[in-house]
Amino acid sequence: MMTITNGMADIVNFIKRDVVYAEYKSGSTWTRIALHDIRLISNTKIAIYIMFGTDCPDNISGIRLYNAAGQVWAQDTSVVITKTNYPEGILYRFTITLVQESES
């Protein structure tokens, strides 16, 4: 398996520059929220963290990440986050896995 050490750092830095905020869906409303952190968590995985604190609703049913131009960069509309049992909040991790493939 091939690993791309310096390349992954470059990709993380690109994402840090380009992905600037998120939105979460609760009911039928999308609400803007700041990103908590973006970091490399393995040789092939990048994590984008969002902190859903005490001021966020108890039920979240979608997450969108936006680029600096205000366009949806990535989204997950199948997510179900129920904060009821975690009154102090939830740190959500949006994981991007990079796969290297060779064509023959």
Contacts in CASP RR format, 6 or more apart in sequence:
PFRMAT RR
TARGET T0000
AUTHOR 0000-0000-0000
METHOD contacts of the structure
MODEL  1
MMTITNGMADIVNFIKRDVVYAEYKSGSTWTRIALHDIRLISNTKIAIYI
MFGTDCPDNISGIRLYNAAGQVWAQDTSVVITKTNYPEGILYRFTITLVQ
ESES
1 100 0 8 1.000
2 100 0 8 1.000
3 43 0 8 1.000
3 44 0 8 1.000
4 43 0 8 1.000
4 98 0 8 1.000
4 100 0 8 1.000
5 43 0 8 1.000
8 40 0 8 1.000
8 43 0 8 1.000
8 44 0 8 1.000
8 46 0 8 1.000
8 98 0 8 1.000
9 40 0 8 1.000
11 46 0 8 1.000
11 98 0 8 1.000
12 38 0 8 1.000
12 39 0 8 1.000
12 40 0 8 1.000
12 46 0 8 1.000
15 38 0 8 1.000
15 46 0 8 1.000
15 48 0 8 1.000
15 96 0 8 1.000
16 38 0 8 1.000
17 68 0 8 1.000
18 67 0 8 1.000
18 68 0 8 1.000
18 73 0 8 1.000
19 35 0 8 1.000
19 38 0 8 1.000
19 48 0 8 1.000
19 65 0 8 1.000
19 66 0 8 1.000
19 67 0 8 1.000
19 73 0 8 1.000
19 74 0 8 1.000
20 35 0 8 1.000
20 66 0 8 1.000
20 67 0 8 1.000
20 68 0 8 1.000
20 70 0 8 1.000
21 32 0 8 1.000
21 33 0 8 1.000
21 34 0 8 1.000
21 35 0 8 1.000
21 65 0 8 1.000
21 66 0 8 1.000
22 32 0 8 1.000
22 33 0 8 1.000
22 34 0 8 1.000
22 35 0 8 1.000
22 48 0 8 1.000
22 50 0 8 1.000
22 63 0 8 1.000
22 64 0 8 1.000
22 65 0 8 1.000
22 66 0 8 1.000
22 94 0 8 1.000
23 30 0 8 1.000
23 31 0 8 1.000
23 32 0 8 1.000
23 33 0 8 1.000
23 63 0 8 1.000
23 64 0 8 1.000
23 66 0 8 1.000
24 30 0 8 1.000
24 31 0 8 1.000
24 33 0 8 1.000
24 50 0 8 1.000
24 52 0 8 1.000
24 56 0 8 1.000
24 60 0 8 1.000
24 62 0 8 1.000
24 63 0 8 1.000
24 64 0 8 1.000
25 31 0 8 1.000
25 60 0 8 1.000
25 61 0 8 1.000
25 62 0 8 1.000
25 63 0 8 1.000
25 64 0 8 1.000
25 77 0 8 1.000
26 56 0 8 1.000
26 57 0 8 1.000
26 59 0 8 1.000
26 60 0 8 1.000
26 61 0 8 1.000
27 59 0 8 1.000
27 61 0 8 1.000
30 64 0 8 1.000
33 50 0 8 1.000
33 52 0 8 1.000
33 56 0 8 1.000
34 50 0 8 1.000
35 48 0 8 1.000
35 49 0 8 1.000
35 50 0 8 1.000
35 65 0 8 1.000
36 49 0 8 1.000
36 50 0 8 1.000
36 51 0 8 1.000
36 91 0 8 1.000
37 47 0 8 1.000
37 48 0 8 1.000
37 49 0 8 1.000
38 46 0 8 1.000
38 47 0 8 1.000
38 48 0 8 1.000
38 49 0 8 1.000
39 46 0 8 1.000
39 47 0 8 1.000
39 49 0 8 1.000
40 46 0 8 1.000
40 47 0 8 1.000
41 47 0 8 1.000
41 95 0 8 1.000
44 97 0 8 1.000
44 98 0 8 1.000
44 99 0 8 1.000
45 95 0 8 1.000
45 96 0 8 1.000
45 97 0 8 1.000
45 98 0 8 1.000
46 95 0 8 1.000
46 96 0 8 1.000
46 98 0 8 1.000
47 93 0 8 1.000
47 94 0 8 1.000
47 95 0 8 1.000
47 96 0 8 1.000
48 65 0 8 1.000
48 93 0 8 1.000
48 94 0 8 1.000
48 95 0 8 1.000
48 96 0 8 1.000
49 91 0 8 1.000
49 92 0 8 1.000
49 93 0 8 1.000
49 94 0 8 1.000
50 63 0 8 1.000
50 91 0 8 1.000
50 92 0 8 1.000
50 94 0 8 1.000
51 89 0 8 1.000
51 90 0 8 1.000
51 91 0 8 1.000
51 92 0 8 1.000
52 60 0 8 1.000
52 81 0 8 1.000
52 83 0 8 1.000
52 89 0 8 1.000
52 90 0 8 1.000
52 91 0 8 1.000
52 92 0 8 1.000
53 83 0 8 1.000
53 88 0 8 1.000
53 89 0 8 1.000
53 90 0 8 1.000
54 87 0 8 1.000
54 88 0 8 1.000
54 89 0 8 1.000
56 83 0 8 1.000
56 89 0 8 1.000
57 83 0 8 1.000
58 82 0 8 1.000
58 83 0 8 1.000
58 84 0 8 1.000
59 80 0 8 1.000
59 81 0 8 1.000
59 82 0 8 1.000
59 83 0 8 1.000
60 79 0 8 1.000
60 80 0 8 1.000
60 81 0 8 1.000
60 83 0 8 1.000
61 77 0 8 1.000
61 79 0 8 1.000
61 80 0 8 1.000
61 81 0 8 1.000
62 75 0 8 1.000
62 76 0 8 1.000
62 77 0 8 1.000
62 78 0 8 1.000
62 79 0 8 1.000
63 75 0 8 1.000
63 76 0 8 1.000
63 79 0 8 1.000
63 92 0 8 1.000
63 94 0 8 1.000
64 72 0 8 1.000
64 74 0 8 1.000
64 75 0 8 1.000
65 72 0 8 1.000
65 73 0 8 1.000
65 74 0 8 1.000
65 75 0 8 1.000
65 94 0 8 1.000
66 72 0 8 1.000
66 73 0 8 1.000
67 73 0 8 1.000
74 94 0 8 1.000
74 96 0 8 1.000
76 94 0 8 1.000
79 92 0 8 1.000
81 90 0 8 1.000
81 92 0 8 1.000
83 89 0 8 1.000
83 90 0 8 1.000
END
